[in-house]
Amino acid sequence: MIPVPVGPNGVDLAAVAETVARTTPGLIYLTPALQTPTGTVMTESAGREIVRIAAESAVPVIDDRVLADIELETPPHRRWPGTTRRGW
């Protein structure tokens, strides 16, 4: 597991892109609907960027929504465009 920084809008996209390019991981695991422990919610545009990075690198994404139904101040984002429950 290779951690990347998380900011106010979720995972650091530049760090994800750099890490994927440098390490060629077997998958990308994210909790975008309510990131633990920060509680951030990834924006839809950030989700699209993750999908782009993953598709260009042929790396699958696990979108862990275990906490998606917990509503704090910001509602969780919808499923990323171009994806389904079974992938893209």
Backbone as CSV, one residue per row, in Angstrom:
resi,resn,N_x,N_y,N_z,CA_x,CA_y,CA_z,C_x,C_y,C_z
1,MET,0.853,-1.166,0.000,0.000,0.000,0.000,0.901,1.231,0.000
2,ILE,0.580,2.163,-0.890,1.334,3.405,-0.993,0.378,4.568,-0.707
3,PRO,0.503,5.214,0.432,-0.404,6.320,0.739,-0.055,7.568,-0.072
4,VAL,-1.076,8.380,-0.347,-0.872,9.685,-0.974,-1.567,10.733,-0.109
5,PRO,-1.109,11.983,-0.182,-1.700,13.033,0.645,-3.167,13.288,0.316
6,VAL,-3.888,13.750,1.324,-5.295,14.123,1.186,-5.438,15.583,1.577
7,GLY,-6.152,16.352,0.746,-6.387,17.760,1.032,-7.857,18.004,1.316
8,PRO,-8.276,19.249,1.288,-9.662,19.589,1.623,-10.700,19.028,0.659
9,ASN,-10.286,18.655,-0.561,-11.208,18.095,-1.553,-10.898,16.648,-1.863
10,GLY,-10.267,15.968,-0.925,-9.958,14.558,-1.138,-8.504,14.334,-1.484
11,VAL,-8.258,13.202,-2.111,-6.900,12.774,-2.428,-6.211,13.780,-3.351
12,ASP,-4.908,13.948,-3.180,-4.099,14.848,-3.999,-3.924,14.208,-5.379
13,LEU,-4.563,14.782,-6.386,-4.580,14.193,-7.729,-3.197,14.126,-8.361
14,ALA,-2.383,15.148,-8.154,-1.030,15.134,-8.706,-0.221,13.996,-8.072
15,ALA,-0.416,13.771,-6.781,0.284,12.688,-6.092,-0.188,11.327,-6.600
16,VAL,-1.476,11.201,-6.886,-1.986,9.944,-7.433,-1.357,9.688,-8.803
17,ALA,-1.376,10.696,-9.664,-0.814,10.548,-11.011,0.667,10.191,-10.949
18,GLU,1.409,10.860,-10.084,2.848,10.604,-9.953,3.092,9.205,-9.399
19,THR,2.326,8.810,-8.415,2.495,7.491,-7.802,2.154,6.379,-8.786
20,VAL,1.079,6.545,-9.540,0.699,5.541,-10.539,1.783,5.430,-11.611
21,ALA,2.303,6.559,-12.070,3.343,6.546,-13.100,4.643,5.921,-12.583
22,ARG,4.967,6.189,-11.334,6.227,5.724,-10.757,6.192,4.256,-10.341
23,THR,5.046,3.785,-9.857,5.012,2.458,-9.244,4.197,1.413,-9.998
24,THR,3.359,1.816,-10.938,2.455,0.913,-11.645,1.751,-0.027,-10.656
25,PRO,0.860,0.534,-9.834,0.195,-0.287,-8.817,-0.789,-1.276,-9.431
26,GLY,-1.151,-2.276,-8.651,-2.138,-3.266,-9.091,-3.541,-2.716,-9.038
27,LEU,-3.760,-1.696,-8.213,-5.064,-1.049,-8.124,-4.945,0.268,-7.380
28,ILE,-5.990,1.074,-7.495,-6.114,2.319,-6.734,-7.300,2.126,-5.804
29,TYR,-7.075,2.265,-4.515,-8.133,2.092,-3.513,-8.458,3.450,-2.906
30,LEU,-9.713,3.856,-3.008,-10.135,5.167,-2.508,-11.416,5.070,-1.697
31,THR,-11.576,6.000,-0.783,-12.843,6.189,-0.068,-13.303,7.620,-0.357
32,PRO,-13.776,7.872,-1.574,-14.079,9.237,-2.002,-15.354,9.835,-1.421
33,ALA,-16.297,9.005,-0.994,-17.574,9.527,-0.516,-17.461,10.111,0.888
34,LEU,-16.531,9.640,1.679,-16.286,10.182,3.017,-14.941,9.615,3.456
35,GLN,-13.864,10.308,3.066,-12.512,9.803,3.294,-12.218,9.715,4.786
36,THR,-11.636,8.595,5.191,-11.280,8.387,6.585,-9.785,8.609,6.753
37,PRO,-9.315,9.358,7.704,-10.031,9.935,8.833,-10.407,11.406,8.639
38,THR,-10.151,11.980,7.452,-10.352,13.422,7.286,-11.811,13.830,7.103
39,GLY,-12.640,12.927,6.589,-14.036,13.250,6.345,-14.267,14.023,5.059
40,THR,-13.234,14.183,4.229,-13.400,14.927,2.983,-14.237,14.136,1.989
41,VAL,-14.873,14.866,1.086,-15.672,14.274,0.017,-15.046,14.705,-1.304
42,MET,-14.680,13.730,-2.127,-14.052,14.032,-3.403,-15.057,14.676,-4.350
43,THR,-14.615,15.707,-5.064,-15.483,16.376,-6.025,-15.683,15.492,-7.257
44,GLU,-16.736,15.778,-7.998,-17.009,15.019,-9.219,-15.883,15.191,-10.229
45,SER,-15.341,16.408,-10.349,-14.244,16.623,-11.302,-12.993,15.845,-10.887
46,ALA,-12.734,15.740,-9.594,-11.601,14.941,-9.118,-11.843,13.463,-9.431
47,GLY,-13.072,13.014,-9.283,-13.407,11.638,-9.623,-13.161,11.343,-11.090
48,ARG,-13.530,12.304,-11.947,-13.270,12.130,-13.389,-11.770,12.039,-13.656
49,GLU,-10.986,12.834,-12.935,-9.531,12.806,-13.120,-8.951,11.464,-12.664
50,ILE,-9.454,10.928,-11.566,-9.012,9.604,-11.110,-9.336,8.557,-12.174
51,VAL,-10.535,8.623,-12.737,-10.931,7.673,-13.791,-9.994,7.810,-14.990
52,ARG,-9.639,9.036,-15.358,-8.727,9.256,-16.488,-7.350,8.654,-16.196
53,ILE,-6.804,8.952,-15.016,-5.489,8.427,-14.631,-5.507,6.898,-14.662
54,ALA,-6.538,6.332,-14.076,-6.638,4.873,-14.009,-6.781,4.255,-15.402
55,ALA,-7.623,4.844,-16.238,-7.848,4.299,-17.581,-6.583,4.367,-18.421
56,GLU,-5.881,5.485,-18.347,-4.640,5.629,-19.126,-3.570,4.646,-18.680
57,SER,-3.614,4.244,-17.424,-2.604,3.342,-16.876,-3.093,1.903,-16.760
58,ALA,-4.349,1.665,-17.160,-4.965,0.332,-17.057,-4.893,-0.201,-15.623
59,VAL,-5.176,0.681,-14.668,-5.165,0.315,-13.249,-6.615,0.358,-12.751
60,PRO,-7.121,-0.742,-12.195,-8.489,-0.723,-11.672,-8.601,0.159,-10.425
61,VAL,-9.808,0.666,-10.205,-10.087,1.509,-9.042,-11.107,0.817,-8.160
62,ILE,-10.818,0.754,-6.866,-11.802,0.311,-5.895,-12.362,1.564,-5.242
63,ASP,-13.648,1.787,-5.447,-14.366,2.943,-4.915,-15.121,2.452,-3.672
64,ASP,-14.474,2.524,-2.526,-15.043,1.991,-1.285,-16.052,2.991,-0.727
65,ARG,-17.315,2.605,-0.722,-18.391,3.482,-0.272,-18.988,3.035,1.058
66,VAL,-18.182,2.375,1.877,-18.691,1.849,3.139,-19.279,2.952,4.025
67,LEU,-18.768,4.158,3.927,-19.262,5.260,4.756,-20.135,6.246,3.980
68,ALA,-20.499,5.912,2.758,-21.209,6.853,1.880,-22.558,7.298,2.422
69,ASP,-23.204,6.483,3.219,-24.528,6.845,3.724,-24.477,7.720,4.979
70,ILE,-23.282,7.944,5.498,-23.140,8.825,6.656,-23.079,10.250,6.139
71,GLU,-24.018,11.062,6.519,-24.067,12.430,6.040,-23.635,13.382,7.144
72,LEU,-22.590,14.126,6.879,-22.136,15.141,7.812,-22.563,16.489,7.256
73,GLU,-21.619,17.346,6.966,-21.959,18.666,6.424,-22.067,18.665,4.902
74,THR,-21.341,17.786,4.233,-21.317,17.740,2.779,-21.834,16.384,2.317
75,PRO,-22.871,16.346,1.483,-23.366,15.048,1.018,-22.341,14.367,0.120
76,PRO,-22.247,13.042,0.172,-21.314,12.316,-0.687,-21.629,12.534,-2.163
77,HIS,-20.587,12.472,-2.984,-20.779,12.662,-4.422,-21.451,11.448,-5.041
78,ARG,-21.991,11.673,-6.225,-22.602,10.572,-6.959,-21.497,9.683,-7.528
79,ARG,-21.888,8.523,-8.027,-20.923,7.635,-8.676,-20.246,8.390,-9.813
80,TRP,-18.985,8.144,-10.031,-18.228,8.868,-11.031,-18.794,8.636,-12.429
81,PRO,-18.796,9.680,-13.251,-19.284,9.534,-14.619,-18.459,8.488,-15.376
82,GLY,-19.126,7.693,-16.166,-18.438,6.687,-16.971,-18.145,5.408,-16.211
83,THR,-18.640,5.310,-14.978,-18.394,4.089,-14.213,-19.719,3.445,-13.840
84,THR,-19.646,2.190,-13.525,-20.803,1.442,-13.040,-20.364,0.681,-11.810
85,ARG,-21.265,-0.057,-11.235,-20.894,-0.875,-10.075,-19.820,-1.897,-10.437
86,ARG,-19.761,-2.295,-11.687,-18.810,-3.328,-12.116,-17.603,-2.752,-12.826
87,GLY,-17.415,-1.443,-12.799,-16.246,-0.830,-13.453,-16.645,0.018,-14.627
88,TRP,-15.731,0.359,-15.462,-16.031,1.186,-16.622,-15.786,0.442,-17.886
